[in-house]
Amino acid sequence: MVVPIEEIKRLRELTGVGMTDAKKALEESKGNFDKALAEMRKKGLTKVEKRSERETRAGVIGTYNHDNRIGVIVEVNCETDFVARNEIFLNLVKDITLQIAGSNTEYISIKDVKDDVKNIVREEYVDGQLTKYFNEKCLLEQAFVKNPDQTVGDYIKEHSARFGENIVIRRFKRMALGEVV
């Protein structure tokens, strides 16, 4: 089967895999782009899991100010300065600041919620509500504002696979005018 070069390039751009891998995935899926994309994402996410232990010391601090009423500052780390200066990475950071500004995020992930808080929340909510609570309060569990079918965590993993580096949200702070802390 002959796969159009445009489709190979498109798959490569979306997943960050090499041209040969993109072509092979499209051939194996008999030209079904969505099936090839899903398969490449699975492979990419598997590699991301292996990278998660690698040290991240480069990165950027992103900021966002909405109408002088809401402000966000976030530190997003990666492994190399080369990636930290990349426009795609900078757009990722911008998207994360917008996500935080538009939500009532308190934690990066469920791992960051202290056990005593988890116990209090468990006492107040039933299982279905408990999941919903953590999906609202934990950044990586939230539905991504630009694509609600994807979580913020999956969005970051997708970029990690694209760059071949570990990407981590180290910390963030959201402030709203008149908010009592």
Residue, then its C-alpha position, 0 to 999 in steps of 0.5 A: m500500500v502506498v501511503p501519501i507523504e502528507e499523511i506520514k508528515r502529519l502523523r509525525e508532527l502529531t506524535g513526534v515519531g520518525m518518518t519510518d515509524a509513521k509510515k510503518a504505522l500507516e501501512e499496518s493500519k491500512g491507511n487508517f490515520d486515526k488507528a495509526l495515530a492511536e497506536m503511535r500514541k500508545k507506543g509514545l506513552t509507554k516510552v514516556e512512562k520509562r522517562s518519568e524517572r529522568e531528572t528535569r532541571a531545564g524549563v521555564i516559568g510561565t505567567y498569565n494575567h487575566d484582566n488584572r483579576i486572575g494571575v497564574i505563575v507555573e514552573v514547567n521543567c524538561e530535561t534540556d534547554f533546547v526543548a525549553r526554548n522550543e516554541i511548541f514547549l512554550n505553547l504547552v506552558k501557556d496552555i497550562t497557565l490558561q488551564i490553571a487560570g480557568s479552573n479552581t486547581e489546588y494540586i498538581s496530581i492526586k499524589d500531592v494531596k495529603d493523606d489527612v485531606k484525602n480522608i476528610v474528602r472521603e468522609e464527605y463524598v461518595d465514590g463517584q463524587l470523590t473522583k469528580y472532586f479530584n478531577e476538579k482539584c488536581l491539574l493532571e486529572q482535569a479535562f484539558v480546556k482545549n480538548p475535553d476528551q483529553t486530560v491535562g496529564d495526557y496532554i503533557k505526556e503527548h508532548s513528552a513523547r513528541f520531544g523524547e524528554n520527561i516534562v514535569i509541572r514542578r509548582f504553580k500558584r493561582m491568585a484571584l483578586g479579592e480571594v481570601v487565602 
